[in-house]
């Protein structure tokens, strides 16, 4: 018996699956399962985070509902996965934020945006907030660069600390039987597997979302979202380097690297989340973890808002709307950062960690 | 290349070129092949959509001849070797002309089936011994079926589920129409120029099994769906089609007694016999557990258990061998002493202790190797255990209760190389074809080798569809 009902169910299913093994060619979950005969909590959390929810094993399973064996691996692992985020959250006192995540994220986002708007309004006079500003340093008329950098660095560093602590707990829990540290080769393999979403492909035929036809486009939309996010992050990083090393202050012209990266990323962050949201709302109920709908949509919405407010800021930065839009954009990004360790964002971190572990196990098996 | 006229299945007057009855591998290969041959095709599957496909749902591989290793097959498997394997498992109860034709055609099936959307993978974990001869379906039999259905529907084959065929109108060896009962549309007649019967055997029809097995059949578990009732087979034989295969025989393996009555599939099997002893409800051994190596030992135990009182037996072993075989769906029943285990199994503790003590005393020293016929054997008891005999002495003592699990039946309709049914007088039917388990007895008179059922289904399905379409065109 495990600590939770969902882990008991995951254990039951892995026992069924391990005596069948027909799905072993579909993804990483089943080969990893075959390396075990019994499943600890850590093993099940590991398998849950390896699962990419492509749905193929449900459609291919001769024992999925309405069969009395009631084998529904994608849904069971989705619930177990979401519960694992709370189980490993740091500090544990905040693990409850996963339970009503959509609500929590919305409140924090609203508060954060309000804080920036009212903060600007209180600290600078109205003519500045609603004035049109152009040329280098225009943004910093509303908030001094150093204050902006300090606030966002603090939020970002906190997010990293919380994530590192959470992943450490996860890694320890899934470490048996090899244990120890990750090697470079396994990390490189996991970067490739995660980067191409190797296991979101239904074993080659494609993924399932709405019905039993492999017509799912989530892989494309996830790529747009993920690489959009990375491009935006790169834009901010390049701009920071410009600022401190090159002494060049934002805003930059449209053809300059931070703006080009940010524009491309912003388009990804608008199109990708819309696609993912549409897919989510069409997902077959038998594959959907309804409890986590708020968390998933909350994260999708935050990414979409980041992209949208960023693009609007770019388009309208020479008008009087720049002040309020900057406040909104900064508010959204700030909220995104501080809620990172307590929302859907962590799925990528845990899945990547599980992929490292999987690569490590494969290597150790091949070497044995 | 496809007919432009559209046919509707919901009217009394509907008429198709080819009517396929059944919904498994053979039926779908026939439907696709007939459609690609230019025919309009209707598939009537008696089961609901989830349970479509009969035994194909539970399969995982197909045995095809090939002259060289491929991406997924570790080495060549020639036509002659395939033929020798078939001859061996059937003990010669096969039609050589038909069998050799099937084996020749199986070579091209490896590619043809991929063109129909089915994907292969190397042999599954735990089945290395099949890596050279058998091609495994990526995702298993249901994935294979899903691919065939998607292809059939894309090509314009009409498919209906819950469509129970209640009668066939056959005159002078010619199929005219089928009466079909459907949940919403009610009972109607469907006419077609050609018929392909691919509706399997009667393994799920307990009443029919009882004709040969008596009341013992009540204790049989059926490994596939409850829809494999053999009603089409019975209609065809009643209406003058020549039968083939021993009606009293079925393929049976020992499966866990805790499995559901129907559709437990492959995961209820036990392959741990060689690692222990097998006793009946009187705690007595009844057969040499070490007689032969997989897969032969796998296939005989269903029949052996069926012959025991109440059709129940128990595989007994100890904690030292638990990791020697694949993990099982149902955990073994455990006891710290033999008597405790016997109590849980509701066996006579004294009798089980005596059986195990005598067995242990008879075990001779040897070097254990489960991959070969090793020299670990007993002396001085009956029956002997001739290989892999080791003492059962390390608690906890463990047991799996097992019953006969019926996979398929051998009775079928006789066909020729065109998959055309032969009538009782030996004349080929004008427009009736058969494929899959319903005619498997032509090449597989008895016994089995892994993956052969799917070979029969795909090869004869493809031929039947092609010939049925050809007939419809003329």
Interface residues (C-beta under 8 A of the other chain):
Chain A: X15 X16 X18 X19 X20 X21 X22 X23 X24 X25 X26 X31 X34 X37 X56 X57 X59 X60 X61 X62 X63 X66 X67 X68 X203 X204 X205 X212 X213
Chain B: X50 X57 X58 X60 X119 X121 X124 X125 X126 X136 X137 X138 X139 X140 X141 X142 X143 X146 X147 X150 X260 X263 X265 X266 X267 X323 X326 X327 X328 X329
